[in-house]
Amino acid sequence: MNAPNRPATPSPVREPFAIGAHLVTPRRGYTHHGIYAGGGRVVHYAGWSRAALTRRPVEEVSLAEFADGHVVAARADSPRRFAAAEVVARARSRLGENRYRIASNNCEHFCHWCLSGESRSAQIERLLGWLFGATSGRVARLHAGAAS
């Protein structure tokens, strides 16, 4: 006798990243950041649109749209204060916000805020360190030249 045919149970969809993961994707001269919301969706600060020369708000997009043809990776070193579901809820709570500022409210600031409650951007901190380091070195050389 044959065993009765049972309907196949659908296998669970395998997520490409953990829910609430801090995603990064390289762009020309910087990295773009977003929060993985599950189901192939990412919440990110869309930021400055070079094509339209306008700011764009926090939005939820497909993983493919977020990647924009680039590789996407999850950052494991981001400080995390909130559980995954809370990270996604925090990200979605800002959907539509349109106060992007490259130096003080960019996509990396957004992700760190979602994960830890602290708004910060290592990219901006490195840039400012480099600028201030280059400036203070130049000032020191000018002072050394004036003293001789």
N, C-alpha and C positions, 0 to 999 in steps of 0.2 A: 504494500500500500504506500501511496505517496503521502508525504506530509502536507497538510493544508497550506496553501499559499497565504502568507501574511503580508500585509502591506509593509513596504519598507519604511522604517522610521527615518525621518530626515536627520542627517548628521548635523551636529551643531556647526554653525558658521565659525570658522577659525578667524579670530581677529589678527590683523597683521602687527598690531601693537597693543600693549596693555591699555585699558581704559584709563584716561587721565595722564597718559604719558606726555612728556615734554618732547615734541618733535622739532627737528632742525633739518633744514635743506639749504644747500649752498646757492648763493646768487653771486653775481659779479661784485666782488669787493666786500661782501658781508654774508651772514647767514640769516635765514628767515626762520621764525619760530611759531609754533602752534601747539594746541592741546588736542590730543586724540580723544574724541568723544564717543567712539565706538561706531559700529556699522559702516565703517569706511568714511566717517565724517571727521572734520578738523575744525576747531574754532580758533581763529587767528585775527590779529589786527592787520587788516589788508594794507593799511599804510598809504604810502605815496604811490600814485599811479603815474608813471612817466608818460604813458600813452595819452592820458587825459589831462595831465598836469593838475590833478586834484588829489585831495586826501580821500581815503576810503575808510569805512567804519570797521568795527569788529563784526565778523561775519562767520557763518558756518558753511563750509564748502566740502566738496568731495576730496578724498585723499589725493586723487589725480590732479584736481585743480590746485590744491595746495602745493603739490610737488612741482607743477608747471614744467614737467619734463626732466626734473632733477632727482637725484637720489634723496631719500628721506631716511633719517635715523632717529632713534630715541636716545635722549640724553639720560644717562643713569646718574650723573653727578649733581643734578638739580636738587637743592634743598627742598624737602617736602614736609609740610606741617599738616596737610589735610589728606583725608582718605580719597581714593580715586573718584567716587561718586560726587564728593564735595568739590573736588577740583573741577570736574565738568560742570557742575551747577554754578560755581563761581564764574567760569568762563562764559557760560550761557547768560548769566545775569548781566553781562555787559554787551550782549548782542545789540548792534545798532549804534553803540557809542561811537562818536566821530570826533574825538579829541586827540588824534595822533600828533605826536611831536617827536621828531627823530631823537632828540637829546634827552627827553624826560618822560615820554609815554609811547614807546614803540612796541613792536611785537615781542621783544624779549622782556621788557618791563612787564607787559601784560602776562606772559607765561609765568614769570617768577611770582607775580602777585597771585595768580590762580593757585599756584602750588604752595606758597609759603606765607602769603599776606604781605610780603615785602616787594616793593616795586624797584627792580634794579636791572641794569644791563651791563654785562661784562664787556661787551663790544664797545659801548660808550666809555666805560671806565678805562679800558685799554687805550682808546683814542685820546681821551683827556690826559692820561698819564704820558702818552707819547708827546702830545702837544706841549704840555707843561714842562716835560723833561727837555724837549728841544728848545723851548723858549728860555728856560732857566740856564741851560748850557750856553746859549747864545749870549745871554745877559752876563754870565760869569766870564765868558771870553772877552766881552766888551769891557767889563770892569778890569780884567787883568791887563788888557791892552792900554787902558787909560792910566793904570798905576805905573806902567813902565816908562 
